[in-house]
Amino acid sequence: REFTRKELKDIAAYIESLPGDLVLKK
């Protein structure tokens, strides 16, 4: 199933709310 535009926006907002080092492990 594909994500709707609203779901993608919600997911992006959730990811951006996480601590940066959790998201960008380099």
HTML snippet that shows the backbone in 3Dmol.js (N, CA, C, O; Angstrom):
<script src="https://3Dmol.org/build/3Dmol-min.js"></script>
<div id="view" style="width:600px;height:400px;position:relative"></div>
<script>
const pdb = `
ATOM      1  N   ARG A   1       0.842  -1.194   0.000  1.00  0.00           N
ATOM      2  CA  ARG A   1       0.000   0.000   0.000  1.00  0.00           C
ATOM      3  C   ARG A   1       0.871   1.235   0.000  1.00  0.00           C
ATOM      4  O   ARG A   1       1.944   1.248   0.604  1.00  0.00           O
ATOM      5  N   GLU A   2       0.414   2.269  -0.674  1.00  0.00           N
ATOM      6  CA  GLU A   2       1.212   3.489  -0.765  1.00  0.00           C
ATOM      7  C   GLU A   2       0.787   4.498   0.285  1.00  0.00           C
ATOM      8  O   GLU A   2      -0.377   4.555   0.681  1.00  0.00           O
ATOM      9  N   PHE A   3       1.746   5.287   0.726  1.00  0.00           N
ATOM     10  CA  PHE A   3       1.442   6.326   1.701  1.00  0.00           C
ATOM     11  C   PHE A   3       0.737   7.487   1.009  1.00  0.00           C
ATOM     12  O   PHE A   3       1.030   7.817  -0.140  1.00  0.00           O
ATOM     13  N   THR A   4      -0.183   8.091   1.721  1.00  0.00           N
ATOM     14  CA  THR A   4      -0.802   9.305   1.192  1.00  0.00           C
ATOM     15  C   THR A   4       0.108  10.485   1.492  1.00  0.00           C
ATOM     16  O   THR A   4       1.035  10.385   2.296  1.00  0.00           O
ATOM     17  N   ARG A   5      -0.171  11.605   0.832  1.00  0.00           N
ATOM     18  CA  ARG A   5       0.662  12.792   1.048  1.00  0.00           C
ATOM     19  C   ARG A   5       0.628  13.226   2.506  1.00  0.00           C
ATOM     20  O   ARG A   5       1.642  13.663   3.050  1.00  0.00           O
ATOM     21  N   LYS A   6      -0.549  13.105   3.148  1.00  0.00           N
ATOM     22  CA  LYS A   6      -0.669  13.490   4.554  1.00  0.00           C
ATOM     23  C   LYS A   6       0.192  12.588   5.424  1.00  0.00           C
ATOM     24  O   LYS A   6       0.861  13.059   6.344  1.00  0.00           O
ATOM     25  N   GLU A   7       0.177  11.291   5.135  1.00  0.00           N
ATOM     26  CA  GLU A   7       0.971  10.353   5.937  1.00  0.00           C
ATOM     27  C   GLU A   7       2.455  10.646   5.795  1.00  0.00           C
ATOM     28  O   GLU A   7       3.195  10.603   6.778  1.00  0.00           O
ATOM     29  N   LEU A   8       2.892  10.943   4.583  1.00  0.00           N
ATOM     30  CA  LEU A   8       4.302  11.259   4.378  1.00  0.00           C
ATOM     31  C   LEU A   8       4.692  12.513   5.151  1.00  0.00           C
ATOM     32  O   LEU A   8       5.784  12.592   5.713  1.00  0.00           O
ATOM     33  N   LYS A   9       3.791  13.493   5.173  1.00  0.00           N
ATOM     34  CA  LYS A   9       4.069  14.730   5.910  1.00  0.00           C
ATOM     35  C   LYS A   9       4.165  14.444   7.401  1.00  0.00           C
ATOM     36  O   LYS A   9       5.035  14.982   8.086  1.00  0.00           O
ATOM     37  N   ASP A  10       3.264  13.591   7.909  1.00  0.00           N
ATOM     38  CA  ASP A  10       3.292  13.243   9.334  1.00  0.00           C
ATOM     39  C   ASP A  10       4.572  12.494   9.680  1.00  0.00           C
ATOM     40  O   ASP A  10       5.183  12.743  10.719  1.00  0.00           O
ATOM     41  N   ILE A  11       4.976  11.574   8.803  1.00  0.00           N
ATOM     42  CA  ILE A  11       6.201  10.802   9.040  1.00  0.00           C
ATOM     43  C   ILE A  11       7.416  11.730   9.032  1.00  0.00           C
ATOM     44  O   ILE A  11       8.301  11.610   9.880  1.00  0.00           O
ATOM     45  N   ALA A  12       7.454  12.646   8.081  1.00  0.00           N
ATOM     46  CA  ALA A  12       8.578  13.579   7.996  1.00  0.00           C
ATOM     47  C   ALA A  12       8.655  14.446   9.247  1.00  0.00           C
ATOM     48  O   ALA A  12       9.742  14.699   9.766  1.00  0.00           O
ATOM     49  N   ALA A  13       7.507  14.898   9.730  1.00  0.00           N
ATOM     50  CA  ALA A  13       7.482  15.728  10.934  1.00  0.00           C
ATOM     51  C   ALA A  13       7.967  14.931  12.139  1.00  0.00           C
ATOM     52  O   ALA A  13       8.674  15.457  12.999  1.00  0.00           O
ATOM     53  N   TYR A  14       7.579  13.650  12.193  1.00  0.00           N
ATOM     54  CA  TYR A  14       8.021  12.803  13.304  1.00  0.00           C
ATOM     55  C   TYR A  14       9.528  12.607  13.265  1.00  0.00           C
ATOM     56  O   TYR A  14      10.197  12.715  14.293  1.00  0.00           O
ATOM     57  N   ILE A  15      10.062  12.320  12.090  1.00  0.00           N
ATOM     58  CA  ILE A  15      11.502  12.108  11.955  1.00  0.00           C
ATOM     59  C   ILE A  15      12.264  13.377  12.334  1.00  0.00           C
ATOM     60  O   ILE A  15      13.291  13.309  13.009  1.00  0.00           O
ATOM     61  N   GLU A  16      11.762  14.532  11.901  1.00  0.00           N
ATOM     62  CA  GLU A  16      12.446  15.795  12.206  1.00  0.00           C
ATOM     63  C   GLU A  16      12.414  16.113  13.693  1.00  0.00           C
ATOM     64  O   GLU A  16      13.250  16.868  14.188  1.00  0.00           O
ATOM     65  N   SER A  17      11.443  15.535  14.411  1.00  0.00           N
ATOM     66  CA  SER A  17      11.339  15.808  15.844  1.00  0.00           C
ATOM     67  C   SER A  17      12.305  14.949  16.660  1.00  0.00           C
ATOM     68  O   SER A  17      12.517  15.197  17.847  1.00  0.00           O
ATOM     69  N   LEU A  18      12.887  13.936  16.014  1.00  0.00           N
ATOM     70  CA  LEU A  18      13.829  13.067  16.718  1.00  0.00           C
ATOM     71  C   LEU A  18      15.180  13.753  16.848  1.00  0.00           C
ATOM     72  O   LEU A  18      15.494  14.659  16.076  1.00  0.00           O
ATOM     73  N   PRO A  19      15.985  13.327  17.822  1.00  0.00           N
ATOM     74  CA  PRO A  19      17.345  13.854  17.942  1.00  0.00           C
ATOM     75  C   PRO A  19      18.132  13.585  16.662  1.00  0.00           C
ATOM     76  O   PRO A  19      18.059  12.490  16.104  1.00  0.00           O
ATOM     77  N   GLY A  20      18.874  14.572  16.203  1.00  0.00           N
ATOM     78  CA  GLY A  20      19.585  14.461  14.934  1.00  0.00           C
ATOM     79  C   GLY A  20      20.528  13.274  14.851  1.00  0.00           C
ATOM     80  O   GLY A  20      20.633  12.641  13.800  1.00  0.00           O
ATOM     81  N   ASP A  21      21.223  12.957  15.954  1.00  0.00           N
ATOM     82  CA  ASP A  21      22.199  11.868  15.903  1.00  0.00           C
ATOM     83  C   ASP A  21      21.509  10.516  15.768  1.00  0.00           C
ATOM     84  O   ASP A  21      22.127   9.546  15.328  1.00  0.00           O
ATOM     85  N   LEU A  22      20.240  10.444  16.140  1.00  0.00           N
ATOM     86  CA  LEU A  22      19.500   9.201  15.962  1.00  0.00           C
ATOM     87  C   LEU A  22      19.179   8.979  14.496  1.00  0.00           C
ATOM     88  O   LEU A  22      19.242   7.857  13.993  1.00  0.00           O
ATOM     89  N   VAL A  23      18.832  10.075  13.810  1.00  0.00           N
ATOM     90  CA  VAL A  23      18.422   9.978  12.414  1.00  0.00           C
ATOM     91  C   VAL A  23      19.632   9.843  11.503  1.00  0.00           C
ATOM     92  O   VAL A  23      19.652   9.002  10.605  1.00  0.00           O
ATOM     93  N   LEU A  24      20.649  10.684  11.740  1.00  0.00           N
ATOM     94  CA  LEU A  24      21.798  10.715  10.842  1.00  0.00           C
ATOM     95  C   LEU A  24      22.999  10.054  11.494  1.00  0.00           C
ATOM     96  O   LEU A  24      23.887  10.724  12.021  1.00  0.00           O
ATOM     97  N   LYS A  25      23.011   8.731  11.449  1.00  0.00           N
ATOM     98  CA  LYS A  25      24.170   8.017  11.997  1.00  0.00           C
ATOM     99  C   LYS A  25      25.188   7.830  10.887  1.00  0.00           C
ATOM    100  O   LYS A  25      25.017   6.997   9.997  1.00  0.00           O
ATOM    101  N   LYS A  26      26.259   8.626  10.955  1.00  0.00           N
ATOM    102  CA  LYS A  26      27.269   8.534   9.908  1.00  0.00           C
ATOM    103  C   LYS A  26      28.549   7.962  10.489  1.00  0.00           C
ATOM    104  O   LYS A  26      29.534   7.801   9.769  1.00  0.00           O
TER     105      LYS A  26
END
`;
const viewer = $3Dmol.createViewer("view");
viewer.addModel(pdb, "pdb");
viewer.setStyle({}, {cartoon: {color: "spectrum"}});
viewer.zoomTo();
viewer.render();
</script>
